[in-house]
Amino acid sequence: MKRIKKIAITFFLVFIAIQFYQPKQNVSSSFDIGKNFANNYKVPPTVLSSLQKACYDCHSNNTKYLWYDYVQPARMFVEAHISDGKKELNFNEFGSYSNRKQQSKLEAISKQIKSGEMPLSSYTLLHHDAVLTETQKQAIIQWIESINEEDNTSENY
Ligand code: HEC
C-alpha cells in the first residue's frame, strides 16, 4: 500500500511540474494578407467557415485554444500537431506557394476530407465542433472541383 501511495504522489508531483512547461502559443495577429487563402481565392463564406472551424487550429497561424489544450501533457501533443500541420499546409501562407503546389494542396484537402482523415480523430474527440457534416464536406469538395474546372478552361484557351 505504502508503495502505491508513493507512486501516486510521484505521479501527481510530475503532473504538477510539467504544467509549468507551456510552449509559445500559435497566435499571431500579424500575417501577410496577400498570402492569405481567403485573399487569393473567392471562397464561399460557408466553405471558409467550415475550413476555419475544422482545419485552422492546425493549419493556420492562429489556434483557438480550449482550456484543456493547456493541460500537460496534452499541450505537447497539440503543439506538435500544429507545427507538423503547418509544415504541410498553412492557410495563412497559401498564396506564397507556387501555383502547382496550391493546386496539389487543394486536391489534397479534398482527398483528406473525402477519406475522413482530416480533421484528425484524436482532435475531434475533444473538439466536437470541428466535426464537418456531410453537407459541409460536400460543399468544400464541390467548390474545389469548381475551381479546378475554371483553371482547366483558362489553360485551354
Ligand atoms: C489537430 C490538428 C489538425 C487538424 C484540426 C487538421 N489537420 Fe491536417 N494535418 C495535421 C498534421 C499533423 C498533418 C501532417 C501529418 C499527417 O499528414 O498526418 C496534416 C496534414 C494535412 C495535409 C497534407 C497531407 C498531404 O498528403 O499532403 C492536408 C491536405 C491536410 N492536413 C488537410 C486538413 C484539412 C482540410 C483539415 C480540416 C478539414 C485538417 N487538415 C485539419 C493536423 C491537423
Backbone and ligand atoms as CSV (ligand in chain L), in Angstrom:
chain,resi,resn,atom,element,x,y,z
A,1,MET,N,N,0.824,-1.210,0.000
A,1,MET,CA,C,0.000,0.000,0.000
A,1,MET,C,C,0.862,1.265,0.000
A,2,LYS,N,N,1.885,1.215,0.876
A,2,LYS,CA,C,2.780,2.363,1.018
A,2,LYS,C,C,3.418,2.727,-0.332
A,3,ARG,N,N,3.788,1.633,-1.040
A,3,ARG,CA,C,4.455,1.798,-2.315
A,3,ARG,C,C,3.517,2.462,-3.342
A,4,ILE,N,N,2.283,2.014,-3.350
A,4,ILE,CA,C,1.295,2.566,-4.284
A,4,ILE,C,C,1.092,4.061,-3.993
A,5,LYS,N,N,1.061,4.376,-2.734
A,5,LYS,CA,C,0.889,5.770,-2.316
A,5,LYS,C,C,2.059,6.623,-2.821
A,6,LYS,N,N,3.256,6.045,-2.663
A,6,LYS,CA,C,4.466,6.759,-3.106
A,6,LYS,C,C,4.413,7.015,-4.611
A,7,ILE,N,N,4.025,5.971,-5.345
A,7,ILE,CA,C,3.956,6.091,-6.807
A,7,ILE,C,C,2.916,7.151,-7.177
A,8,ALA,N,N,1.776,7.110,-6.507
A,8,ALA,CA,C,0.710,8.080,-6.796
A,8,ALA,C,C,1.185,9.505,-6.532
A,9,ILE,N,N,1.872,9.690,-5.427
A,9,ILE,CA,C,2.372,11.037,-5.094
A,9,ILE,C,C,3.396,11.495,-6.129
A,10,THR,N,N,4.280,10.557,-6.532
A,10,THR,CA,C,5.279,10.906,-7.541
A,10,THR,C,C,4.596,11.337,-8.835
A,11,PHE,N,N,3.597,10.558,-9.282
A,11,PHE,CA,C,2.863,10.904,-10.494
A,11,PHE,C,C,2.229,12.286,-10.381
A,12,PHE,N,N,1.648,12.514,-9.229
A,12,PHE,CA,C,0.979,13.793,-9.006
A,12,PHE,C,C,1.980,14.951,-9.099
A,13,LEU,N,N,3.144,14.772,-8.474
A,13,LEU,CA,C,4.157,15.840,-8.492
A,13,LEU,C,C,4.698,16.069,-9.897
A,14,VAL,N,N,4.888,14.967,-10.640
A,14,VAL,CA,C,5.367,15.107,-12.016
A,14,VAL,C,C,4.306,15.845,-12.833
A,15,PHE,N,N,3.043,15.466,-12.623
A,15,PHE,CA,C,1.937,16.105,-13.333
A,15,PHE,C,C,1.923,17.621,-13.065
A,16,ILE,N,N,2.111,17.994,-11.803
A,16,ILE,CA,C,2.148,19.419,-11.452
A,16,ILE,C,C,3.347,20.097,-12.112
A,17,ALA,N,N,4.506,19.421,-12.007
A,17,ALA,CA,C,5.740,20.029,-12.527
A,17,ALA,C,C,5.643,20.304,-14.022
A,18,ILE,N,N,5.089,19.337,-14.796
A,18,ILE,CA,C,5.066,19.551,-16.244
A,18,ILE,C,C,4.075,20.641,-16.657
A,19,GLN,N,N,3.180,21.021,-15.769
A,19,GLN,CA,C,2.253,22.111,-16.111
A,19,GLN,C,C,2.997,23.424,-16.360
A,20,PHE,N,N,4.189,23.527,-15.753
A,20,PHE,CA,C,4.947,24.777,-15.924
A,20,PHE,C,C,5.567,24.883,-17.308
A,21,TYR,N,N,5.596,23.746,-18.011
A,21,TYR,CA,C,6.129,23.813,-19.369
A,21,TYR,C,C,5.004,24.198,-20.324
A,22,GLN,N,N,4.960,25.450,-20.719
A,22,GLN,CA,C,3.934,25.935,-21.652
A,22,GLN,C,C,4.626,26.606,-22.841
A,23,PRO,N,N,4.783,25.863,-23.936
A,23,PRO,CA,C,5.464,26.446,-25.099
A,23,PRO,C,C,4.701,27.641,-25.665
A,24,LYS,N,N,5.374,28.358,-26.528
A,24,LYS,CA,C,4.786,29.551,-27.131
A,24,LYS,C,C,3.503,29.163,-27.880
A,25,GLN,N,N,2.480,30.012,-27.755
A,25,GLN,CA,C,1.212,29.726,-28.421
A,25,GLN,C,C,1.263,30.060,-29.905
A,26,ASN,N,N,0.487,29.330,-30.663
A,26,ASN,CA,C,0.380,29.603,-32.095
A,26,ASN,C,C,-0.688,30.676,-32.311
A,27,VAL,N,N,-0.339,31.900,-31.943
A,27,VAL,CA,C,-1.263,33.014,-32.097
A,27,VAL,C,C,-0.469,34.191,-32.627
A,28,SER,N,N,-0.808,34.645,-33.826
A,28,SER,CA,C,-0.117,35.830,-34.337
A,28,SER,C,C,-1.125,36.705,-35.062
A,29,SER,N,N,-1.188,37.939,-34.637
A,29,SER,CA,C,-2.185,38.837,-35.210
A,29,SER,C,C,-1.701,39.401,-36.545
A,30,SER,N,N,-0.367,39.387,-36.737
A,30,SER,CA,C,0.141,39.978,-37.970
A,30,SER,C,C,0.563,38.895,-38.952
A,31,PHE,N,N,-0.174,38.783,-40.043
A,31,PHE,CA,C,0.299,37.947,-41.133
A,31,PHE,C,C,-0.005,38.661,-42.424
A,32,ASP,N,N,0.701,38.255,-43.471
A,32,ASP,CA,C,0.599,38.929,-44.756
A,32,ASP,C,C,-0.733,38.569,-45.427
A,33,ILE,N,N,-1.642,39.549,-45.436
A,33,ILE,CA,C,-2.968,39.351,-46.015
A,33,ILE,C,C,-2.862,38.858,-47.470
A,34,GLY,N,N,-1.842,39.335,-48.170
A,34,GLY,CA,C,-1.652,38.953,-49.573
A,34,GLY,C,C,-1.424,37.461,-49.765
A,35,LYS,N,N,-0.928,36.818,-48.714
A,35,LYS,CA,C,-0.649,35.377,-48.818
A,35,LYS,C,C,-1.808,34.537,-48.290
A,36,ASN,N,N,-2.755,35.224,-47.651
A,36,ASN,CA,C,-3.853,34.520,-47.001
A,36,ASN,C,C,-4.761,33.824,-48.014
A,37,PHE,N,N,-5.164,32.607,-47.681
A,37,PHE,CA,C,-6.006,31.786,-48.561
A,37,PHE,C,C,-7.231,32.549,-49.060
A,38,ALA,N,N,-7.985,33.118,-48.113
A,38,ALA,CA,C,-9.243,33.782,-48.456
A,38,ALA,C,C,-9.021,35.072,-49.259
A,39,ASN,N,N,-7.777,35.549,-49.304
A,39,ASN,CA,C,-7.492,36.730,-50.109
A,39,ASN,C,C,-6.991,36.366,-51.500
A,40,ASN,N,N,-6.765,35.074,-51.726
A,40,ASN,CA,C,-6.302,34.613,-53.022
A,40,ASN,C,C,-7.374,33.876,-53.813
A,41,TYR,N,N,-8.371,33.396,-53.109
A,41,TYR,CA,C,-9.460,32.655,-53.757
A,41,TYR,C,C,-10.788,33.253,-53.331
A,42,LYS,N,N,-11.763,33.194,-54.217
A,42,LYS,CA,C,-13.109,33.636,-53.833
A,42,LYS,C,C,-13.787,32.464,-53.127
A,43,VAL,N,N,-13.483,32.328,-51.856
A,43,VAL,CA,C,-14.012,31.186,-51.103
A,43,VAL,C,C,-15.424,31.514,-50.636
A,44,PRO,N,N,-16.412,30.680,-50.961
A,44,PRO,CA,C,-17.763,30.948,-50.447
A,44,PRO,C,C,-17.729,30.970,-48.915
A,45,PRO,N,N,-18.451,31.904,-48.285
A,45,PRO,CA,C,-18.393,32.048,-46.831
A,45,PRO,C,C,-18.650,30.751,-46.058
A,46,THR,N,N,-19.571,29.919,-46.565
A,46,THR,CA,C,-19.866,28.670,-45.839
A,46,THR,C,C,-18.675,27.721,-45.891
A,47,VAL,N,N,-17.997,27.687,-47.048
A,47,VAL,CA,C,-16.821,26.823,-47.187
A,47,VAL,C,C,-15.712,27.328,-46.266
A,48,LEU,N,N,-15.511,28.644,-46.279
A,48,LEU,CA,C,-14.456,29.226,-45.444
A,48,LEU,C,C,-14.713,28.950,-43.969
A,49,SER,N,N,-15.952,29.132,-43.531
A,49,SER,CA,C,-16.204,28.932,-42.100
A,49,SER,C,C,-16.054,27.457,-41.715
A,50,SER,N,N,-16.368,26.544,-42.648
A,50,SER,CA,C,-16.148,25.120,-42.363
A,50,SER,C,C,-14.660,24.822,-42.204
A,51,LEU,N,N,-13.857,25.364,-43.129
A,51,LEU,CA,C,-12.415,25.133,-43.053
A,51,LEU,C,C,-11.844,25.748,-41.778
A,52,GLN,N,N,-12.358,26.937,-41.441
A,52,GLN,CA,C,-11.858,27.613,-40.242
A,52,GLN,C,C,-12.145,26.796,-38.986
A,53,LYS,N,N,-13.352,26.274,-38.902
A,53,LYS,CA,C,-13.683,25.548,-37.667
A,53,LYS,C,C,-13.023,24.169,-37.617
A,54,ALA,N,N,-12.791,23.548,-38.792
A,54,ALA,CA,C,-12.273,22.178,-38.772
A,54,ALA,C,C,-10.771,22.066,-38.996
A,55,CYS,N,N,-10.175,23.066,-39.618
A,55,CYS,CA,C,-8.780,22.903,-40.040
A,55,CYS,C,C,-7.822,23.971,-39.512
A,56,TYR,N,N,-8.329,25.170,-39.278
A,56,TYR,CA,C,-7.425,26.296,-38.999
A,56,TYR,C,C,-6.638,26.152,-37.700
A,57,ASP,N,N,-7.148,25.381,-36.744
A,57,ASP,CA,C,-6.398,25.238,-35.496
A,57,ASP,C,C,-5.004,24.651,-35.731
A,58,CYS,N,N,-4.879,23.789,-36.735
A,58,CYS,CA,C,-3.572,23.175,-37.010
A,58,CYS,C,C,-2.952,23.671,-38.312
A,59,HIS,N,N,-3.735,24.359,-39.135
A,59,HIS,CA,C,-3.227,24.761,-40.448
A,59,HIS,C,C,-3.307,26.267,-40.670
A,60,SER,N,N,-3.093,27.040,-39.620
A,60,SER,CA,C,-3.025,28.492,-39.786
A,60,SER,C,C,-2.120,29.052,-38.692
A,61,ASN,N,N,-1.936,30.352,-38.707
A,61,ASN,CA,C,-1.071,30.967,-37.680
A,61,ASN,C,C,-1.836,31.321,-36.418
A,62,ASN,N,N,-3.104,30.938,-36.367
A,62,ASN,CA,C,-3.896,31.242,-35.173
A,62,ASN,C,C,-4.721,30.057,-34.722
A,63,THR,N,N,-4.379,29.543,-33.564
A,63,THR,CA,C,-5.117,28.425,-32.985
A,63,THR,C,C,-6.066,28.967,-31.925
A,64,LYS,N,N,-7.308,28.478,-31.972
A,64,LYS,CA,C,-8.229,28.837,-30.886
A,64,LYS,C,C,-8.098,27.742,-29.825
A,65,TYR,N,N,-7.366,28.061,-28.778
A,65,TYR,CA,C,-7.123,27.065,-27.736
A,65,TYR,C,C,-8.330,26.936,-26.810
A,66,LEU,N,N,-8.588,25.700,-26.383
A,66,LEU,CA,C,-9.603,25.488,-25.353
A,66,LEU,C,C,-8.856,25.267,-24.043
A,67,TRP,N,N,-9.553,25.411,-22.910
A,67,TRP,CA,C,-8.802,25.366,-21.657
A,67,TRP,C,C,-8.013,24.091,-21.485
A,68,TYR,N,N,-8.580,22.945,-21.916
A,68,TYR,CA,C,-7.857,21.687,-21.707
A,68,TYR,C,C,-6.698,21.496,-22.676
A,69,ASP,N,N,-6.606,22.356,-23.699
A,69,ASP,CA,C,-5.424,22.304,-24.562
A,69,ASP,C,C,-4.182,22.747,-23.795
A,70,TYR,N,N,-4.408,23.458,-22.702
A,70,TYR,CA,C,-3.269,23.969,-21.928
A,70,TYR,C,C,-2.775,22.967,-20.895
A,71,VAL,N,N,-3.553,21.904,-20.677
A,71,VAL,CA,C,-3.170,20.939,-19.645
A,71,VAL,C,C,-2.122,19.977,-20.218
A,72,GLN,N,N,-0.986,19.921,-19.553
A,72,GLN,CA,C,0.050,18.979,-19.982
A,72,GLN,C,C,-0.312,17.565,-19.517
A,73,PRO,N,N,0.029,16.528,-20.230
A,73,PRO,CA,C,0.877,16.524,-21.428
A,73,PRO,C,C,0.127,16.788,-22.743
A,74,ALA,N,N,-1.184,17.048,-22.686
A,74,ALA,CA,C,-1.946,17.289,-23.917
A,74,ALA,C,C,-1.322,18.422,-24.740
A,75,ARG,N,N,-0.896,19.454,-24.024
A,75,ARG,CA,C,-0.350,20.634,-24.683
A,75,ARG,C,C,0.786,20.291,-25.659
A,76,MET,N,N,1.645,19.356,-25.241
A,76,MET,CA,C,2.778,18.974,-26.086
A,76,MET,C,C,2.295,18.339,-27.391
A,77,PHE,N,N,1.244,17.513,-27.290
A,77,PHE,CA,C,0.694,16.884,-28.500
A,77,PHE,C,C,0.043,17.929,-29.392
A,78,VAL,N,N,-0.670,18.860,-28.770
A,78,VAL,CA,C,-1.339,19.924,-29.515
A,78,VAL,C,C,-0.310,20.711,-30.324
A,79,GLU,N,N,0.774,21.136,-29.643
A,79,GLU,CA,C,1.786,21.942,-30.336
A,79,GLU,C,C,2.494,21.144,-31.425
A,80,ALA,N,N,2.706,19.838,-31.188
A,80,ALA,CA,C,3.355,19.003,-32.204
A,80,ALA,C,C,2.457,18.899,-33.435
A,81,HIS,N,N,1.141,18.737,-33.221
A,81,HIS,CA,C,0.205,18.677,-34.346
A,81,HIS,C,C,0.212,19.981,-35.124
A,82,ILE,N,N,0.232,21.082,-34.396
A,82,ILE,CA,C,0.206,22.383,-35.064
A,82,ILE,C,C,1.456,22.558,-35.918
A,83,SER,N,N,2.631,22.250,-35.344
A,83,SER,CA,C,3.833,22.508,-36.131
A,83,SER,C,C,3.925,21.543,-37.319
A,84,ASP,N,N,3.532,20.280,-37.140
A,84,ASP,CA,C,3.527,19.344,-38.285
A,84,ASP,C,C,2.468,19.747,-39.306
A,85,GLY,N,N,1.308,20.141,-38.823
A,85,GLY,CA,C,0.207,20.523,-39.710
A,85,GLY,C,C,0.567,21.742,-40.548
A,86,LYS,N,N,1.177,22.746,-39.910
A,86,LYS,CA,C,1.532,23.972,-40.628
A,86,LYS,C,C,2.609,23.739,-41.683
A,87,LYS,N,N,3.481,22.785,-41.416
A,87,LYS,CA,C,4.527,22.472,-42.396
A,87,LYS,C,C,3.898,21.948,-43.685
A,88,GLU,N,N,2.826,21.180,-43.537
A,88,GLU,CA,C,2.156,20.573,-44.700
A,88,GLU,C,C,1.237,21.561,-45.403
A,89,LEU,N,N,0.576,22.385,-44.613
A,89,LEU,CA,C,-0.461,23.263,-45.165
A,89,LEU,C,C,-0.730,24.400,-44.188
A,90,ASN,N,N,-0.550,25.637,-44.675
A,90,ASN,CA,C,-0.854,26.786,-43.824
A,90,ASN,C,C,-1.741,27.744,-44.622
A,91,PHE,N,N,-3.002,27.828,-44.226
A,91,PHE,CA,C,-3.954,28.658,-44.970
A,91,PHE,C,C,-3.549,30.131,-44.978
A,92,ASN,N,N,-2.829,30.578,-43.961
A,92,ASN,CA,C,-2.396,31.973,-43.915
A,92,ASN,C,C,-1.214,32.245,-44.854
A,93,GLU,N,N,-0.554,31.162,-45.305
A,93,GLU,CA,C,0.616,31.319,-46.185
A,93,GLU,C,C,0.329,30.769,-47.579
A,94,PHE,N,N,-0.900,30.389,-47.808
A,94,PHE,CA,C,-1.270,29.654,-49.026
A,94,PHE,C,C,-0.805,30.361,-50.308
A,95,GLY,N,N,-0.946,31.678,-50.316
A,95,GLY,CA,C,-0.597,32.457,-51.505
A,95,GLY,C,C,0.893,32.465,-51.814
A,96,SER,N,N,1.723,32.063,-50.855
A,96,SER,CA,C,3.160,32.045,-51.120
A,96,SER,C,C,3.592,30.741,-51.781
A,97,TYR,N,N,2.664,29.766,-51.862
A,97,TYR,CA,C,3.012,28.514,-52.553
A,97,TYR,C,C,2.983,28.751,-54.067
A,98,SER,N,N,3.771,27.958,-54.790
A,98,SER,CA,C,3.732,28.031,-56.256
A,98,SER,C,C,2.347,27.583,-56.725
A,99,ASN,N,N,1.981,27.951,-57.952
A,99,ASN,CA,C,0.671,27.563,-58.481
A,99,ASN,C,C,0.472,26.061,-58.427
A,100,ARG,N,N,1.531,25.361,-58.801
A,100,ARG,CA,C,1.449,23.906,-58.813
A,100,ARG,C,C,1.205,23.364,-57.406
A,101,LYS,N,N,1.894,23.956,-56.431
A,101,LYS,CA,C,1.734,23.487,-55.054
A,101,LYS,C,C,0.327,23.813,-54.539
A,102,GLN,N,N,-0.168,24.999,-54.885
A,102,GLN,CA,C,-1.529,25.363,-54.464
A,102,GLN,C,C,-2.529,24.349,-55.007
A,103,GLN,N,N,-2.330,24.017,-56.282
A,103,GLN,CA,C,-3.211,23.062,-56.937
A,103,GLN,C,C,-3.178,21.716,-56.227
A,104,SER,N,N,-1.969,21.239,-55.935
A,104,SER,CA,C,-1.876,19.913,-55.325
A,104,SER,C,C,-2.374,19.950,-53.883
A,105,LYS,N,N,-2.226,21.094,-53.213
A,105,LYS,CA,C,-2.742,21.195,-51.839
A,105,LYS,C,C,-4.267,21.200,-51.834
A,106,LEU,N,N,-4.856,21.897,-52.804
A,106,LEU,CA,C,-6.317,21.901,-52.893
A,106,LEU,C,C,-6.835,20.477,-53.109
A,107,GLU,N,N,-6.150,19.750,-53.987
A,107,GLU,CA,C,-6.550,18.364,-54.221
A,107,GLU,C,C,-6.376,17.528,-52.951
A,108,ALA,N,N,-5.272,17.777,-52.254
A,108,ALA,CA,C,-5.006,17.029,-51.018
A,108,ALA,C,C,-6.078,17.329,-49.960
A,109,ILE,N,N,-6.516,18.585,-49.905
A,109,ILE,CA,C,-7.570,18.966,-48.942
A,109,ILE,C,C,-8.833,18.155,-49.235
A,110,SER,N,N,-9.189,18.140,-50.524
A,110,SER,CA,C,-10.365,17.409,-50.952
A,110,SER,C,C,-10.242,15.927,-50.585
A,111,LYS,N,N,-9.078,15.372,-50.854
A,111,LYS,CA,C,-8.829,13.951,-50.583
A,111,LYS,C,C,-8.925,13.646,-49.086
A,112,GLN,N,N,-8.308,14.518,-48.287
A,112,GLN,CA,C,-8.304,14.299,-46.833
A,112,GLN,C,C,-9.727,14.343,-46.279
A,113,ILE,N,N,-10.534,15.252,-46.831
A,113,ILE,CA,C,-11.910,15.374,-46.341
A,113,ILE,C,C,-12.745,14.186,-46.799
A,114,LYS,N,N,-12.566,13.796,-48.068
A,114,LYS,CA,C,-13.297,12.638,-48.599
A,114,LYS,C,C,-13.014,11.387,-47.777
A,115,SER,N,N,-11.740,11.177,-47.493
A,115,SER,CA,C,-11.363,9.947,-46.780
A,115,SER,C,C,-11.645,10.047,-45.282
A,116,GLY,N,N,-11.953,11.247,-44.821
A,116,GLY,CA,C,-12.253,11.423,-43.400
A,116,GLY,C,C,-11.017,11.421,-42.522
A,117,GLU,N,N,-9.820,11.522,-43.151
A,117,GLU,CA,C,-8.586,11.519,-42.359
A,117,GLU,C,C,-8.387,12.824,-41.606
A,118,MET,N,N,-8.859,13.913,-42.215
A,118,MET,CA,C,-8.757,15.223,-41.574
A,118,MET,C,C,-10.157,15.756,-41.323
A,119,PRO,N,N,-10.428,16.472,-40.244
A,119,PRO,CA,C,-9.515,16.720,-39.123
A,119,PRO,C,C,-9.180,15.433,-38.355
A,120,LEU,N,N,-8.008,15.373,-37.768
A,120,LEU,CA,C,-7.545,14.194,-37.043
A,120,LEU,C,C,-8.580,13.766,-35.997
A,121,SER,N,N,-8.817,12.455,-35.912
A,121,SER,CA,C,-9.838,11.984,-34.969
A,121,SER,C,C,-9.418,12.216,-33.510
A,122,SER,N,N,-8.091,12.219,-33.270
A,122,SER,CA,C,-7.631,12.481,-31.894
A,122,SER,C,C,-8.022,13.903,-31.475
A,123,TYR,N,N,-8.220,14.752,-32.474
A,123,TYR,CA,C,-8.569,16.151,-32.220
A,123,TYR,C,C,-10.083,16.315,-32.056
A,124,THR,N,N,-10.843,15.699,-32.966
A,124,THR,CA,C,-12.302,15.859,-32.907
A,124,THR,C,C,-12.900,15.178,-31.672
A,125,LEU,N,N,-12.149,14.241,-31.107
A,125,LEU,CA,C,-12.579,13.585,-29.876
A,125,LEU,C,C,-12.906,14.627,-28.803
A,126,LEU,N,N,-12.067,15.642,-28.717
A,126,LEU,CA,C,-12.278,16.688,-27.710
A,126,LEU,C,C,-12.789,17.995,-28.303
A,127,HIS,N,N,-12.688,18.118,-29.639
A,127,HIS,CA,C,-13.171,19.352,-30.283
A,127,HIS,C,C,-14.340,18.988,-31.192
A,128,HIS,N,N,-15.478,18.680,-30.557
A,128,HIS,CA,C,-16.635,18.193,-31.326
A,128,HIS,C,C,-17.088,19.170,-32.397
A,129,ASP,N,N,-16.953,20.457,-32.120
A,129,ASP,CA,C,-17.459,21.442,-33.075
A,129,ASP,C,C,-16.639,21.493,-34.357
A,130,ALA,N,N,-15.505,20.784,-34.383
A,130,ALA,CA,C,-14.698,20.755,-35.602
A,130,ALA,C,C,-15.157,19.658,-36.560
A,131,VAL,N,N,-16.096,18.835,-36.123
A,131,VAL,CA,C,-16.600,17.768,-36.989
A,131,VAL,C,C,-17.424,18.385,-38.114
A,132,LEU,N,N,-17.118,17.978,-39.357
A,132,LEU,CA,C,-17.856,18.521,-40.502
A,132,LEU,C,C,-19.059,17.639,-40.805
A,133,THR,N,N,-20.174,18.257,-41.126
A,133,THR,CA,C,-21.344,17.482,-41.537
A,133,THR,C,C,-21.130,17.055,-42.994
A,134,GLU,N,N,-21.920,16.095,-43.435
A,134,GLU,CA,C,-21.812,15.617,-44.808
A,134,GLU,C,C,-22.016,16.774,-45.798
A,135,THR,N,N,-22.978,17.657,-45.488
A,135,THR,CA,C,-23.259,18.806,-46.357
A,135,THR,C,C,-22.043,19.731,-46.435
A,136,GLN,N,N,-21.431,19.989,-45.295
A,136,GLN,CA,C,-20.255,20.875,-45.276
A,136,GLN,C,C,-19.100,20.263,-46.066
A,137,LYS,N,N,-18.919,18.932,-45.903
A,137,LYS,CA,C,-17.851,18.250,-46.653
A,137,LYS,C,C,-18.089,18.390,-48.148
A,138,GLN,N,N,-19.343,18.109,-48.569
A,138,GLN,CA,C,-19.666,18.157,-49.998
A,138,GLN,C,C,-19.454,19.564,-50.551
A,139,ALA,N,N,-19.809,20.581,-49.755
A,139,ALA,CA,C,-19.660,21.963,-50.219
A,139,ALA,C,C,-18.183,22.273,-50.476
A,140,ILE,N,N,-17.307,21.821,-49.610
A,140,ILE,CA,C,-15.866,22.074,-49.792
A,140,ILE,C,C,-15.358,21.334,-51.033
A,141,ILE,N,N,-15.713,20.043,-51.129
A,141,ILE,CA,C,-15.240,19.218,-52.250
A,141,ILE,C,C,-15.720,19.788,-53.585
A,142,GLN,N,N,-17.015,20.181,-53.625
A,142,GLN,CA,C,-17.557,20.712,-54.881
A,142,GLN,C,C,-16.927,22.046,-55.255
A,143,TRP,N,N,-16.662,22.866,-54.245
A,143,TRP,CA,C,-16.039,24.158,-54.547
A,143,TRP,C,C,-14.645,23.942,-55.124
A,144,ILE,N,N,-13.883,23.025,-54.531
A,144,ILE,CA,C,-12.533,22.741,-55.042
A,144,ILE,C,C,-12.613,22.202,-56.475
A,145,GLU,N,N,-13.582,21.329,-56.726
A,145,GLU,CA,C,-13.755,20.828,-58.098
A,145,GLU,C,C,-14.081,21.970,-59.049
A,146,SER,N,N,-14.912,22.909,-58.597
A,146,SER,CA,C,-15.317,24.004,-59.477
A,146,SER,C,C,-14.139,24.911,-59.829
A,147,ILE,N,N,-13.225,25.148,-58.892
A,147,ILE,CA,C,-12.085,25.995,-59.282
A,147,ILE,C,C,-11.115,25.239,-60.165
A,148,ASN,N,N,-11.034,23.933,-59.999
A,148,ASN,CA,C,-10.182,23.146,-60.894
A,148,ASN,C,C,-10.678,23.234,-62.322
A,149,GLU,N,N,-12.016,23.192,-62.483
A,149,GLU,CA,C,-12.589,23.294,-63.825
A,149,GLU,C,C,-12.271,24.653,-64.446
A,150,GLU,N,N,-12.387,25.699,-63.625
A,150,GLU,CA,C,-12.064,27.044,-64.122
A,150,GLU,C,C,-10.634,27.106,-64.619
A,151,ASP,N,N,-9.708,26.527,-63.820
A,151,ASP,CA,C,-8.294,26.536,-64.197
A,151,ASP,C,C,-8.060,25.835,-65.517
A,152,ASN,N,N,-8.757,24.684,-65.705
A,152,ASN,CA,C,-8.575,23.950,-66.947
A,152,ASN,C,C,-9.012,24.783,-68.137
A,153,THR,N,N,-10.121,25.513,-67.966
A,153,THR,CA,C,-10.627,26.319,-69.065
A,153,THR,C,C,-9.591,27.371,-69.460
A,154,SER,N,N,-9.032,28.036,-68.439
A,154,SER,CA,C,-8.105,29.113,-68.770
A,154,SER,C,C,-6.844,28.574,-69.449
A,155,GLU,N,N,-6.492,27.319,-69.158
A,155,GLU,CA,C,-5.316,26.737,-69.815
A,155,GLU,C,C,-5.613,26.394,-71.269
A,156,ASN,N,N,-6.866,25.990,-71.543
A,156,ASN,CA,C,-7.216,25.530,-72.880
A,156,ASN,C,C,-7.378,26.670,-73.878
A,157,TYR,N,N,-7.689,27.835,-73.366
A,157,TYR,CA,C,-7.970,28.925,-74.314
A,157,TYR,C,C,-6.891,29.988,-74.303
L,1,HEC,C1,C,-5.317,18.509,-34.822
L,1,HEC,C2,C,-4.627,19.164,-35.886
L,1,HEC,C3,C,-5.155,19.082,-37.300
L,1,HEC,C4,C,-6.384,19.467,-37.770
L,1,HEC,C5,C,-7.530,20.028,-36.981
L,1,HEC,C6,C,-6.342,19.261,-39.199
L,1,HEC,N1,N,-5.128,18.777,-39.570
L,1,HEC,FE1,FE,-4.484,18.419,-41.459
L,1,HEC,N2,N,-2.667,17.785,-40.765
L,1,HEC,C7,C,-2.320,17.736,-39.420
L,1,HEC,C8,C,-0.991,17.145,-39.308
L,1,HEC,C9,C,-0.259,16.903,-38.005
L,1,HEC,C10,C,-0.562,16.856,-40.626
L,1,HEC,C11,C,0.767,16.263,-41.076
L,1,HEC,C12,C,0.882,14.827,-40.762
L,1,HEC,C13,C,-0.150,13.974,-41.423
L,1,HEC,O1,O,-0.302,14.016,-42.665
L,1,HEC,O2,O,-0.861,13.255,-40.683
L,1,HEC,C14,C,-1.642,17.279,-41.511
L,1,HEC,C15,C,-1.593,17.171,-42.891
L,1,HEC,C16,C,-2.588,17.654,-43.740
L,1,HEC,C17,C,-2.496,17.670,-45.172
L,1,HEC,C18,C,-1.316,17.229,-46.005
L,1,HEC,C19,C,-1.473,15.820,-46.392
L,1,HEC,C20,C,-0.849,15.547,-47.714
L,1,HEC,O3,O,-0.777,14.353,-48.058
L,1,HEC,O4,O,-0.458,16.495,-48.431
L,1,HEC,C21,C,-3.658,18.185,-45.645
L,1,HEC,C22,C,-4.035,18.456,-47.093
L,1,HEC,C23,C,-4.490,18.466,-44.504
L,1,HEC,N3,N,-3.813,18.136,-43.359
L,1,HEC,C24,C,-5.750,18.995,-44.581
L,1,HEC,C25,C,-6.562,19.252,-43.494
L,1,HEC,C26,C,-7.908,19.726,-43.613
L,1,HEC,C27,C,-8.616,20.011,-44.945
L,1,HEC,C28,C,-8.392,19.857,-42.354
L,1,HEC,C29,C,-9.770,20.277,-41.948
L,1,HEC,C30,C,-10.879,19.569,-42.546
L,1,HEC,C31,C,-7.321,19.487,-41.436
L,1,HEC,N4,N,-6.228,19.106,-42.175
L,1,HEC,C32,C,-7.400,19.522,-40.058
L,1,HEC,C33,C,-3.063,18.192,-38.369
L,1,HEC,C34,C,-4.364,18.640,-38.439
